[in-house]
């Protein structure tokens, strides 16, 4: 029994060695396959533009906790402890990507100034996309294959169709769509669930400085948007109190002038009616002063509320101009293509052997 098992194992080894020997006998094809894929890899490396990326890492901190010790006592004295936590005004972090992907926010990025390698002056991101940025290799392939009928039959000489715009609606032009698509490819945003850090990453082809500039501007404008949302309710209330305060202040001044003028005119008039009128003017001025003082306290209190609601941002990693391209490891790519060429030769040999084996089985049946 053991002799049969040993004989069977020996036959298996002979079969495996025979397959390996047969594969090595195709060394000419192996060499040609590896060489062909290496050449393909060199071509891909030469025609693939270098991409540079820049990252910004920051975290949002609630300023209410930082100011509670310093401003809380003052605010409680002014407003009787009416200032409460601003946590109800917080933007959930999972909504930050919605802000970045919104049309209103991305429209602000169109005017970001960037510096290109071969340009002396700054140009906007929109000008770069429309006038400088070319189509990628894959986009050109799609354009001249699947999109060829549209390219042939479309009339590029005709001006863009003018749409009758309504006042309350937003319209996105074809150029806007192109800029939005470029932004989608260049800009990414992520939030770490572990530590709550926010990362903005930008990728540019052949433009390292522009990558850092875009990342920095997105960070600044996102922080402004977060602050605007956080203090929107407090700011609106402050503006209302400010308008009432200025109006009441002017009314109080007018009441003082009326009282002083009446007192000057009736200095030697001791009639009862004049005294009653004088008391009426004094009560009016006193009432307006009380209201004016109360509004002044509310104004100070609401100003502290705005400071309390304004978040702080801790910048962990600022935007830095990248010195090395992300896809700049040329040797690794060529080695990878060489491995693919070798695997292609292996799969070809397996296919040939399997084909012969299946054909022999078919003839036996």
Secondary structure, DSSP 8 states (H G I E B T S, - for coil): -HHHHHHHHHHHHHHHHHHHHHHHTTHHHHHHHHHHHHHHHHHHHHHS--EEEEEEEEEEE-HHHHHHHHHHHHHHHHHSS-----GGG---GGGHHHHHHSHHHHHHHTT-EE--TT-SS-EEHHHIIIII----HHHHHHHTTTTHHHHHH--TTS--------TT-----HHHHHHHHHHHHHEEEEE-TTT--EEEEEEEES-HHHHHHHHHHHHHHHHHHHHHHHTHHHHHHHHHHHHHHHHHHHHHHHHHHHHHHHHHHTTT---HHHHHHHHHHHHHHHHHHHHHHHHHHHHHHHHHHHHHHS-EEEEEE-----SS-TT--HHHHHHHHHHHHHHHHHHHHHHHHHHHHHHHHHHH-
